[in-house]
Amino acid sequence: MTQQEIIEILHDWNLWKKDIQAGVKRSFYLEKLKKMLQNEQIVVITGARRSGKSFIMRQLAKDLVKNGIEKNRILIINFEDPRFSQLNTSLLQKIYKTYLEVLRPQKRPYLFLDEVHEVEKWEKWVLTMHELKKAHITVSGSNAKLLSRELATLLTGRHLDMSVYPLSFREFLQFNTISLKDILDLVAREIEIKGFLMNYFETGAFPEVVLRENKKEILLTYFNDLLEKDLLKRYRVRKAEKLKELLRFYLSNISSLITFRSLEKFLGVSTDTIEKFSNYFTNTYLLFFVKRFSYKIKEQEKSPRKVYAIDPGLANAVGFKFSQNIGRIAENVVFLELLRKKEKNPYIELYYWKDQQHKEVDFVIKEKNEIKQLIQVCWNIAGIKTRQREVGSLFKAMNELKQGQGLIITSDFEGKETIKNKKIIFIPLWKWLFEN
């Protein structure tokens, strides 16, 4: 590529001579990135395709300019731009050299490498740049395993990580121009907020989907992109139809217990293949598998796992009928909120609990070596039998794990119940999502 071609591409992604689109501000991620950048480490942003990584990087770049950094000290390279062909470190070096010659920054530049895993052996180039203090470096990628493997081998102790997820419910309301100052505002607009929660359940929280009208078409496009670019192409999958079939099965069975062995007959492929495909899904942030809580590691590994999707809208678009699965979607939404909580506190671990009599509690939250909270999700707790079952399971887990308090998240019911000096709190999901 010539210098002229490179500069023409870079001009489209940078704010040297024009403004760049940075989307709706996502304050939590932006503030966290600003703090990470001060540590003089390589900043690594990971997350699902279309979850907003690129826009958050641009928000950081614009914030730097707002706070006095010269525009020519910022270089954003989008490696998914099809005009960059034959991606390798030689091209990366040429892009950087061209930037230095044309923009001539007087101080150490801020370098943003978007979807960097598209570049073969990128980590060696980044490490060299970091060690020589040539640039402040922020990279993004949508494949957890590729990034973690490369970072673990060369960048150990030299990087800070941040995962980006689709919008929280608070962010979802913000994107829909709903401003809530406190819990009083929330309660006053309860009916309206519940309506937005149903939209959140149905079409999900990918930023572009929330802002656009043709939501299902966009979600199906995302699904196809994830399949083709992040799964089939990247992993060179030969049994493409089996992989698609497995992914659709998982998305149709979110918040359900699964075992790889039980899917062997269903799919007609080996347990090893199912496990391998499932790892691909977690590496690309499409799915998450939660283990059963046990103090015995062997028991954790042998037990079924619960599967959750990165976005309820994606599950609805690809997997099943929305109206028939509200309870499972609610549980998936709670899981995603707990993942965001884990982003704030990396010591948090998530499990589910189940005993020999098949009593089950949806979430066990562990921090370091201590159980912090038990959460049960029950969308419709009005029925006497349902309430007895859910409360009974939670109470049993509270006894076993020595917890004095448990939480049941519902659609509407709010209240408290005390059983043998143990307190159970009921809270509607819309209120828990706001307070959490």
Number of C-alpha atoms within 10 A of each C-alpha: 12 9 14 11 11 18 15 10 16 19 15 16 18 22 20 17 10 10 11 16 13 16 15 15 15 16 12 10 20 17 11 12 21 13 9 19 17 9 12 15 19 23 20 22 25 23 23 26 25 18 23 21 26 23 19 22 23 21 21 21 24 20 14 17 15 11 8 8 16 15 20 21 23 24 26 22 23 21 18 14 13 9 11 18 11 13 17 15 17 14 16 19 12 15 20 15 14 17 20 16 10 12 16 13 15 10 12 12 21 21 20 24 24 22 22 24 20 17 18 13 14 18 19 15 14 23 18 11 15 19 11 8 13 15 21 20 23 25 24 25 23 27 23 18 14 14 20 16 11 16 18 13 9 13 19 11 10 16 19 18 17 18 21 20 26 23 24 19 21 17 19 22 18 16 20 12 9 14 12 16 8 10 12 10 11 18 14 11 12 14 11 12 18 17 12 18 19 15 15 23 23 23 21 29 26 28 20 17 19 19 14 9 10 10 19 18 12 17 23 15 12 17 17 13 14 21 19 15 12 22 22 18 12 13 12 11 13 10 12 14 11 17 24 15 12 18 21 15 18 21 24 19 21 25 24 16 16 17 16 16 15 11 16 15 10 11 16 10 15 14 17 12 15 21 14 13 21 20 16 22 23 18 22 24 24 22 21 21 22 20 20 27 22 15 8 8 10 9 13 16 13 11 16 19 21 20 20 27 26 26 29 26 25 24 29 22 22 17 18 17 13 19 11 9 14 17 18 20 27 22 24 23 25 21 22 21 19 19 18 18 13 17 17 13 11 12 11 19 20 19 20 20 21 17 14 6 7 9 15 20 26 24 24 21 19 17 16 11 9 10 15 16 17 26 21 23 26 23 20 15 21 13 9 8 10 13 14 12 15 18 22 15 21 26 23 17 21 20 12 10 16 11 18 16 19 21 19 26 26 24 21 16 16 14 10 12 12 11 9 7 9 15 17 21 15 23 19 19 25 23 20 14 18 14 11 9
